[in-house]
Amino acid sequence: MFVIILIVAGYASYITLQYYRIEDQQIQTIHHNSQTQVQLNQEYKIMTYNVGFGAYSHDFSFFMDGGKDSVAKNKAEVLKNTNGAIATLQTQNPDFIFLQEVDTNSTRSYHVNQDALFAQAFADYGHIHSINFHSRFLFYPLLNPHGSVLSGLTTLSKYAISTSIRRSLPVSNAWPTKFFDLDRALQIHRLPIMNSTQELVLIHAHLSAYDKGGLIRKQQLVLLNAILEQEKQLGNYVIVGGDYNHDLIGDLGEPFTNQPVPSWVQIFPEESLVEGFQVVKIQNAPSIRSTDVPYDEKGIGKDKKNYFCIVDGFIVSDNIEVNLEASFVVENEFLYSDHQPVCMSFTIK
């Protein structure tokens, strides 16, 4: 018994001592940056897609949400889902792509470098990857550990980016939650606009989900609002996109499911946004499925065993004109992830 206690204590000390947060305000490297500048009064297409580290096939449920699985079924499944996500994006031919949960060297995804696969598939796009999850080997669950993780946000752009900065978001310091949660961050990309002194500012976000009471999420939104206020004062054109881990529509998924609302689901407080910014209401289909159970292939409509709602999408400044008729959740039956991609068409006015 003493030996077991010693091992557990030693391991707890190991992961505690190895824990750190990436410094704020880090300049990010832009690979293969385009020289073509965006223009006023031209329509562009942006997509956001949480690819779920390539693990979320229909039969996958996640241990952190009450499911069973902690790693992908096998390497082949990770490659299939990653390539499926790539094909889905290529079909839409977007100008800008935001990707979340992109692994580069993780036990849970069999060390497949998803970021390299996306960069290769979109070789004519500028490419930026920012780490937002880095952990030593996590021996939990005991019989099938989640292992070590190196993962992050990937942005792809057909147009020139002048600077890209990683901003650290507030996160929980609770033990042991902080070892399983991400080192949350924003990517802030500045794009020069042809014949304009203003910039197009693209902010890539992945906000917290495992946050009892919503305190950390509130702190993250305070920081986001401060950034939005600064950009508003500069007269810039701003789009915030990604996985908000909030119900963006405010309907708690009612149009899509009869299942009870999970405890983590909170309505995004749009009323707290800086004046001049609004959530784009893209709501033709859900963007996330619950992962406490595998995807219910047999259930029909709202009777499926999964909970569904919309947590992925965009916030825009009022000088961005959105073409709602050309904006939509891409319905692919959650084939390659627990999320479905969201596409928005917009014009810089």
VOTILUM-822532 format. One line per 2 residues: number of its first residue (from 1); their letters; for each residue x, y, z of C-alpha. Coordinates in pm, 1 decimal, m for minus. Last residue first. Layout:
NUM = A = X/Y/Z ~ ... $
END
This chain:
349 = KI = m1812.3/4757.6/m4597.3 ~ m1609.2/4436.7/m4580.0 $
347 = TF = m1841.2/4171.4/m4725.3 ~ m1940.3/3841.5/m4568.3 $
345 = SM = m2022.6/3477.8/m4636.4 ~ m2030.7/3250.1/m4332.0 $
343 = CV = m1972.6/2872.3/m4312.6 ~ m2010.1/2654.2/m4003.9 $
341 = PQ = m1852.7/2309.5/m3979.4 ~ m2030.9/2024.0/m3798.1 $
339 = HD = m1901.6/1919.4/m3459.0 ~ m1864.0/1581.9/m3284.4 $
337 = SY = m1621.7/1505.9/m3565.2 ~ m1583.5/1322.9/m3896.7 $
335 = LF = m1933.7/1208.6/m3989.7 ~ m2130.2/1453.5/m3777.2 $
333 = EN = m2432.5/1399.0/m4004.5 ~ m2266.8/1607.7/m4277.8 $
331 = EV = m2479.8/1921.6/m4262.3 ~ m2263.1/2225.6/m4329.3 $
329 = VF = m2399.0/2493.4/m4095.1 ~ m2497.8/2788.3/m4308.3 $
327 = SA = m2421.5/3129.4/m4456.3 ~ m2512.2/3212.5/m4818.2 $
325 = EL = m2862.2/3336.4/m4735.8 ~ m2717.3/3514.4/m4433.1 $
323 = NV = m2494.8/3737.0/m4646.1 ~ m2316.3/3919.7/m4365.8 $
321 = EI = m2211.6/4285.0/m4395.9 ~ m1915.4/4369.9/m4173.0 $
319 = ND = m1919.3/4734.4/m4060.4 ~ m2140.9/4635.6/m3765.9 $
317 = SV = m1866.0/4427.2/m3608.9 ~ m1904.3/4051.3/m3634.8 $
315 = IF = m1944.0/3752.6/m3401.4 ~ m1920.8/3411.0/m3564.3 $
313 = GD = m2009.1/3045.8/m3536.5 ~ m1983.3/2729.6/m3333.4 $
311 = VI = m2195.5/2653.4/m3027.1 ~ m2520.8/2552.3/m3197.4 $
309 = CF = m2725.6/2278.3/m3029.3 ~ m2771.1/1901.8/m3018.6 $
307 = YN = m2829.7/1645.5/m2741.6 ~ m2780.8/1287.6/m2849.9 $
305 = KK = m3032.2/1005.8/m2809.7 ~ m3204.3/1092.5/m3138.2 $
303 = DK = m3574.9/1172.2/m3104.6 ~ m3538.9/1526.9/m3238.3 $
301 = GI = m3486.8/1399.2/m3591.2 ~ m3492.5/1021.2/m3630.2 $
299 = GK = m3289.8/783.1/m3416.3 ~ m3098.3/505.3/m3589.3 $
297 = ED = m2756.7/667.4/m3626.5 ~ m2742.2/785.8/m3265.4 $
295 = YP = m2391.2/929.5/m3234.7 ~ m2212.2/760.5/m2946.2 $
293 = VD = m2316.2/856.3/m2590.3 ~ m2188.6/1121.7/m2347.5 $
291 = TS = m2063.1/1290.6/m2661.6 ~ m2334.7/1549.3/m2715.8 $
289 = RI = m2362.0/1670.5/m3072.3 ~ m2240.3/2006.4/m3200.9 $
287 = SP = m2309.7/2243.3/m3492.5 ~ m2686.4/2202.9/m3505.5 $
285 = AN = m2867.4/2282.9/m3831.9 ~ m3017.3/2581.3/m4016.9 $
283 = QI = m2916.6/2818.8/m3738.3 ~ m2668.7/3082.0/m3850.5 $
281 = KV = m2758.2/3378.3/m3629.7 ~ m2448.9/3599.8/m3653.3 $
279 = VQ = m2369.9/3720.3/m3301.1 ~ m2348.7/4097.8/m3275.8 $
277 = FG = m2098.6/4380.2/m3235.0 ~ m2163.2/4755.8/m3248.5 $
275 = EV = m2198.6/4801.7/m2874.6 ~ m1948.8/4580.5/m2691.8 $
273 = LS = m2101.4/4243.0/m2614.1 ~ m2288.5/4193.8/m2286.8 $
271 = EE = m2628.5/4158.9/m2457.3 ~ m2492.8/3862.5/m2650.7 $
269 = PF = m2464.6/3662.7/m2327.9 ~ m2406.7/3320.6/m2490.1 $
267 = IQ = m2659.5/3078.8/m2346.0 ~ m2501.3/2819.4/m2119.7 $
265 = VW = m2462.1/2448.1/m2186.7 ~ m2230.9/2274.4/m1938.4 $
263 = SP = m2516.8/2124.2/m1737.0 ~ m2653.8/1931.2/m2033.4 $
261 = VP = m2998.3/2035.7/m2167.8 ~ m3241.6/1744.8/m2156.8 $
259 = QN = m3294.6/1554.3/m2483.6 ~ m3584.6/1642.6/m2713.4 $
257 = TF = m3348.9/1775.0/m2978.7 ~ m3298.5/1999.4/m3280.8 $
255 = PE = m3535.3/2296.9/m3257.3 ~ m3489.3/2309.8/m2875.2 $
253 = GL = m3109.3/2338.7/m2892.2 ~ m3088.1/2569.4/m2591.5 $
251 = DG = m3278.6/2837.7/m2790.4 ~ m3030.4/3118.7/m2727.1 $
249 = IL = m2867.6/3112.8/m3071.5 ~ m2503.1/3105.2/m2965.3 $
247 = DH = m2540.2/2827.2/m2708.5 ~ m2197.9/2853.7/m2548.1 $
245 = NY = m1886.5/2640.6/m2599.8 ~ m1763.3/2932.8/m2813.2 $
243 = DG = m1606.3/2723.3/m3089.0 ~ m1465.1/2950.8/m3356.9 $
241 = GV = m1502.1/3292.4/m3512.0 ~ m1455.9/3656.0/m3417.9 $
239 = IV = m1480.7/3889.6/m3716.8 ~ m1371.0/4253.6/m3696.5 $
237 = YN = m1345.5/4545.6/m3939.0 ~ m1130.8/4817.9/m3785.7 $
235 = GL = m1238.3/5166.4/m3680.5 ~ m951.5/5199.3/m3434.8 $
233 = QK = m1193.8/5259.3/m3147.2 ~ m1382.5/4946.0/m3250.5 $
231 = EQ = m1060.6/4745.0/m3242.6 ~ m992.8/4850.6/m2883.7 $
229 = EL = m1350.7/4775.5/m2780.0 ~ m1329.3/4430.0/m2937.1 $
227 = IA = m1012.5/4353.1/m2740.3 ~ m1176.1/4456.8/m2413.7 $
225 = NL = m1479.7/4248.1/m2505.6 ~ m1262.9/3939.6/m2555.9 $
223 = LV = m1099.3/3994.1/m2216.2 ~ m1436.2/4024.6/m2040.5 $
221 = LQ = m1559.6/3723.3/m2238.5 ~ m1276.7/3510.9/m2100.1 $
219 = QK = m1359.6/3620.0/m1745.9 ~ m1723.3/3519.7/m1795.0 $
217 = RI = m1613.9/3181.5/m1931.4 ~ m1397.8/3132.8/m1623.4 $
215 = LG = m1690.3/3196.3/m1388.7 ~ m1939.6/2973.7/m1574.8 $
213 = GK = m2067.1/2805.6/m1258.9 ~ m1873.4/2488.7/m1327.5 $
211 = DY = m1637.1/2546.9/m1618.1 ~ m1562.9/2249.5/m1839.9 $
209 = AS = m1646.0/2418.9/m2172.0 ~ m1392.4/2696.4/m2210.3 $
207 = LH = m1360.9/2916.9/m2519.0 ~ m1202.4/2835.7/m2854.1 $
205 = AH = m1148.8/3160.4/m3043.7 ~ m995.7/3279.0/m3372.2 $
203 = IL = m1002.5/3657.0/m3410.3 ~ m985.6/3795.4/m3763.9 $
201 = VL = m909.4/4167.2/m3781.0 ~ m964.9/4329.8/m4120.8 $
199 = EQ = m758.0/4646.4/m4108.9 ~ m822.8/5018.0/m4157.0 $
197 = TS = m604.4/5258.2/m4356.3 ~ m773.1/5146.9/m4677.5 $
195 = NM = m668.3/5115.3/m5043.7 ~ m633.0/4736.3/m5019.6 $
193 = IP = m717.0/4606.7/m4674.2 ~ m429.7/4482.6/m4457.1 $
191 = LR = m508.0/4169.5/m4255.4 ~ m446.8/4146.3/m3882.1 $
189 = HI = m477.2/3804.9/m3717.6 ~ m560.3/3759.3/m3350.1 $
187 = QL = m539.5/3397.4/m3232.1 ~ m715.5/3351.4/m2901.3 $
185 = AR = m606.8/3121.5/m2621.7 ~ m706.0/2850.5/m2378.0 $
183 = DL = m431.0/2637.9/m2225.8 ~ m676.0/2350.4/m2253.3 $
181 = DF = m841.6/2149.8/m1979.2 ~ m733.1/1810.6/m1847.4 $
179 = FK = m442.5/1929.8/m1631.9 ~ m636.9/2234.5/m1509.8 $
177 = TP = m911.3/2015.5/m1368.3 ~ m677.4/1846.9/m1114.2 $
175 = WA = m652.5/2086.9/m928.1 ~ m834.1/2415.0/m990.1 $
173 = NS = m637.4/2681.8/m1176.6 ~ m920.0/2743.7/m1421.7 $
171 = VP = m840.9/2939.4/m1735.4 ~ m817.3/3307.3/m1834.8 $
169 = LS = m729.5/3347.9/m2204.5 ~ m379.5/3381.3/m2348.8 $
167 = RR = m349.7/3597.8/m2659.9 ~ m157.9/3453.3/m2956.5 $
165 = IS = m60.8/3720.0/m3209.6 ~ m64.0/3723.4/m3590.0 $
163 = TS = 68.0/4008.1/m3803.8 ~ 41.1/4131.9/m4164.3 $
161 = IA = m186.6/3858.3/m4296.4 ~ m219.1/3840.2/m4674.7 $
159 = YK = m511.8/3648.3/m4820.1 ~ m593.7/3284.2/m4893.9 $
157 = SL = m595.7/3215.4/m4520.1 ~ m567.8/2905.6/m4301.7 $
155 = TT = m588.0/2921.6/m3922.2 ~ m499.9/2629.7/m3695.7 $
153 = LG = m572.5/2622.6/m3323.2 ~ m394.6/2376.9/m3097.8 $
151 = SL = m278.5/2037.0/m2984.4 ~ 1.2/1861.2/m2800.5 $
149 = VS = m136.9/1599.1/m2564.8 ~ 15.4/1325.7/m2349.6 $
147 = GH = m188.8/1026.9/m2242.1 ~ m567.2/996.5/m2232.1 $
145 = PN = m514.2/674.2/m2039.0 ~ m699.4/351.7/m2124.7 $
143 = LL = m729.8/133.5/m1814.9 ~ m646.6/413.8/m1570.3 $
141 = PY = m871.2/678.6/m1723.6 ~ m651.4/868.8/m1666.9 $
139 = FL = m275.6/835.0/m1654.0 ~ m217.5/1179.3/m1807.1 $
137 = FR = 118.5/1190.6/m1984.0 ~ 242.9/1548.7/m1993.7 $
135 = SH = 12.7/1817.9/m2119.9 ~ 2.5/2080.9/m2390.9 $
133 = FN = m326.1/2223.5/m2516.8 ~ m355.6/2568.0/m2677.8 $
131 = IS = m68.6/2560.1/m2926.4 ~ m96.3/2809.4/m3211.6 $
129 = HI = m79.4/2709.0/m3578.6 ~ m72.5/2962.0/m3863.7 $
127 = HG = m95.4/2884.4/m4236.2 ~ m121.4/3102.5/m4547.4 $
125 = YD = m317.4/2914.4/m4808.2 ~ m190.2/2762.2/m5135.6 $
123 = AF = m83.7/2441.7/m4957.7 ~ m434.4/2371.3/m4831.7 $
121 = AQ = m406.6/1990.8/m4825.2 ~ m45.9/2009.9/m4704.2 $
119 = AF = m128.1/2255.3/m4426.1 ~ m425.4/2042.4/m4318.9 $
117 = LA = m209.8/1728.1/m4307.9 ~ 67.7/1909.2/m4120.1 $
115 = DQ = m182.9/2029.3/m3860.5 ~ m316.7/1677.0/m3821.0 $
113 = NV = 20.1/1541.7/m3712.7 ~ m87.8/1188.5/m3621.1 $
111 = HY = 65.3/1096.5/m3286.0 ~ m183.9/814.6/m3225.9 $
109 = SR = m470.3/1064.5/m3183.8 ~ m512.2/1029.6/m2805.1 $
107 = TS = m136.5/992.7/m2753.6 ~ m77.3/1336.7/m2899.3 $
105 = NT = 172.4/1495.6/m3138.8 ~ 26.2/1758.1/m3372.3 $
103 = DV = m340.4/1761.9/m3278.3 ~ m591.4/2009.2/m3422.7 $
101 = EQ = m857.8/2068.7/m3160.0 ~ m994.1/2379.6/m3337.7 $
99 = LF = m983.1/2483.5/m3703.5 ~ m1053.7/2832.9/m3842.5 $
97 = IF = m1056.4/2856.5/m4223.3 ~ m1042.9/3164.3/m4448.0 $
95 = DP = m1115.4/3205.0/m4819.9 ~ m1348.2/2905.9/m4829.3 $
93 = NQ = m1362.7/2646.6/m5110.8 ~ m1682.9/2478.8/m4983.8 $
91 = TQ = m1594.0/2130.6/m5114.4 ~ m1240.9/2176.6/m4982.9 $
89 = LT = m1373.2/2204.2/m4628.6 ~ m1559.3/1873.6/m4644.6 $
87 = AI = m1261.1/1703.7/m4810.8 ~ m1030.2/1820.8/m4531.9 $
85 = AG = m1272.6/1701.4/m4264.2 ~ m1288.5/1360.9/m4432.1 $
83 = NT = m909.3/1348.1/m4445.8 ~ m895.7/1414.6/m4072.2 $
81 = NK = m1168.5/1160.1/m4001.7 ~ m1004.3/886.2/m4206.3 $
79 = LV = m658.8/963.2/m4067.2 ~ m784.4/946.6/m3708.9 $
77 = EA = m971.0/622.9/m3784.1 ~ m658.2/466.7/m3934.5 $
75 = KN = m463.8/557.3/m3620.0 ~ m699.1/360.7/m3395.6 $
73 = KA = m1019.9/391.2/m3191.6 ~ m936.7/748.0/m3086.0 $
71 = VS = m841.3/801.9/m2722.8 ~ m1037.8/858.4/m2401.6 $
69 = DK = m1356.9/669.3/m2483.4 ~ m1638.6/579.7/m2245.6 $
67 = GG = m1884.1/869.2/m2224.5 ~ m1966.0/1097.1/m1931.5 $
65 = DM = m1854.9/1419.3/m2099.1 ~ m1487.7/1391.3/m1997.2 $
63 = FF = m1493.4/1023.6/m2101.6 ~ m1583.2/1100.3/m2463.0 $
61 = SF = m1814.3/890.8/m2682.1 ~ m1702.9/752.9/m3018.9 $
59 = DH = m1921.6/521.7/m3230.6 ~ m2006.9/791.8/m3486.5 $
57 = SY = m1640.7/875.8/m3540.4 ~ m1507.8/1145.3/m3313.4 $
55 = AG = m1135.4/1081.6/m3290.2 ~ m976.1/1312.4/m3545.5 $
53 = FG = m853.2/1559.3/m3283.1 ~ m1210.7/1692.5/m3246.2 $
51 = VN = m1223.2/1867.1/m3584.6 ~ m1377.6/2187.1/m3447.6 $
49 = YT = m1468.5/2363.9/m3771.2 ~ m1495.3/2733.9/m3857.1 $
47 = MI = m1543.8/2862.9/m4209.4 ~ m1497.5/3200.8/m4380.1 $
45 = KY = m1624.9/3307.3/m4722.6 ~ m1554.2/3639.9/m4887.9 $
43 = EQ = m1766.6/3894.1/m5074.4 ~ m1600.4/4205.2/m5217.2 $
41 = NL = m1705.4/4556.0/m5118.2 ~ m1365.9/4649.1/m4970.9 $
39 = QV = m1064.9/4443.2/m5065.3 ~ m849.8/4169.2/m4913.8 $
37 = QT = m479.8/4179.8/m4995.7 ~ m289.2/3929.4/m5208.2 $
35 = QS = 68.7/3867.9/m5094.6 ~ m13.1/3530.8/m4941.2 $
33 = NH = 175.3/3398.0/m4638.9 ~ 335.4/3058.9/m4689.4 $
31 = HI = 381.7/3014.1/m4312.4 ~ 281.2/3286.9/m4067.4 $
29 = TQ = 473.4/3250.7/m3741.2 ~ 293.0/3369.2/m3429.3 $
27 = IQ = 387.6/3662.7/m3205.5 ~ 320.5/3574.8/m2841.4 $
25 = QD = 109.0/3822.1/m2644.7 ~ 63.3/3601.1/m2338.1 $
23 = EI = 310.2/3340.5/m2216.8 ~ 221.6/2972.7/m2246.0 $
21 = RY = 98.7/2830.5/m1918.4 ~ 286.0/2572.1/m1712.9 $
19 = YQ = 237.7/2229.4/m1561.7 ~ 543.6/2005.0/m1530.9 $
17 = LT = 567.1/2050.1/m1153.9 ~ 202.6/1953.2/m1105.8 $
15 = IY = 224.9/1657.5/m1345.0 ~ 527.7/1517.0/m1161.6 $
13 = SA = 403.1/1591.8/m809.7 ~ 83.6/1399.4/m878.0 $
11 = YG = 294.5/1115.6/m1023.0 ~ 512.9/1100.6/m713.9 $
9 = AV = 212.8/1105.7/m482.7 ~ 48.4/824.0/m678.5 $
7 = IL = 368.9/618.6/m681.7 ~ 431.2/674.4/m309.6 $
5 = II = 72.7/582.9/m222.3 ~ 107.3/263.8/m427.5 $
3 = VF = 438.2/177.5/m255.8 ~ 285.1/235.7/87.6 $
1 = M = 0.0/0.0/0.0 $
END
